[in-house]
């Protein structure tokens, strides 16, 4: 593949149909224009992360690979054409200046509202650009699923309100939202997945609604300011290290349908002094108290 360098811009010629992994490694590019005709942007395509400010993605592109634009810290906006059918894992992660992901109206798979990326019918929020400056955000009522990593690393948000139809919160959905202080979960949420709120260092309290049945591994790990948790009555399982490292947590109330609690679920919760168990279905419930009677681990047997 050959590039034409014109006034510090880089053009990928019309004859190119695929831009491969590390194609622009160590290039000091400010603007990259991928000519119409390219169909694929492969995994980790852009690695000129500290200089690239603008990318033009042509309407011919059908797929964007894993980590394609990851850690491009100066990009402010990306426009996706009508033919984009797939966007890979962590494609926009670490783009700390990114404020808008805009999708052309005739795309049959994706859509956008005010620069936020959704699927076409807006039942899934896919990516909230982490460079947005707004402090609060209300997720549209049409959304039923918060996608994996949808808000991962958002640096400005302090509060988020979920719509009433949200049923599931995906893996690392709100991970490392370090300024997030409050979030309101709707009454249809059934699961809080892997690392969903891990590293939310400003989160102080959360009420798990009665609809939630499972809390996955590391769901609230290292939420260091989290002081209290109230679990709904339908929670059946709390997985491995779900609340580990929550060093400000003083109390937790378990519902009456808890069947299993994973190892180290409360490891490192140095302030946890009491756990209120309404009822436990297992024949016996073992709590191990160590280090000045602080609860750090327990299991069901």
HELIX and SHEET records of a PDB file:
SHEET    1   A 4 UNK A   3  UNK A   6  0                                        
SHEET    2   A 4 UNK A   9  UNK A  12 -1                                        
SHEET    3   A 4 UNK A  31  UNK A  34  1                                        
SHEET    4   A 4 UNK A  54  UNK A  56  1                                        
SHEET    1   B 4 UNK A  18  UNK A  19  0                                        
SHEET    2   B 4 UNK A  40  UNK A  41  1                                        
SHEET    3   B 4 UNK A  63  UNK A  64  1                                        
SHEET    4   B 4 UNK A  86  UNK A  87  1                                        
SHEET    1   C 2 UNK A  77  UNK A  80  0                                        
SHEET    2   C 2 UNK A 100  UNK A 103  1                                        
SHEET    1   D 9 UNK A 110  UNK A 113  0                                        
SHEET    2   D 9 UNK A 116  UNK A 119 -1                                        
SHEET    3   D 9 UNK A 124  UNK A 127 -1                                        
SHEET    4   D 9 UNK A 145  UNK A 146  1                                        
SHEET    5   D 9 UNK A 168  UNK A 169  1                                        
SHEET    6   D 9 UNK A 191  UNK A 192  1                                        
SHEET    7   D 9 UNK A 214  UNK A 215  1                                        
SHEET    8   D 9 UNK A 237  UNK A 238  1                                        
SHEET    9   D 9 UNK A 260  UNK A 261  1                                        
SHEET    1   E 3 UNK A 136  UNK A 138  0                                        
SHEET    2   E 3 UNK A 159  UNK A 161  1                                        
SHEET    3   E 3 UNK A 182  UNK A 184  1                                        
SHEET    1   F 4 UNK A 205  UNK A 207  0                                        
SHEET    2   F 4 UNK A 228  UNK A 230  1                                        
SHEET    3   F 4 UNK A 251  UNK A 254  1                                        
SHEET    4   F 4 UNK A 274  UNK A 277  1                                        
SHEET    1   G 2 UNK A 285  UNK A 290  0                                        
SHEET    2   G 2 UNK A 294  UNK A 300 -1                                        
END                                                                             
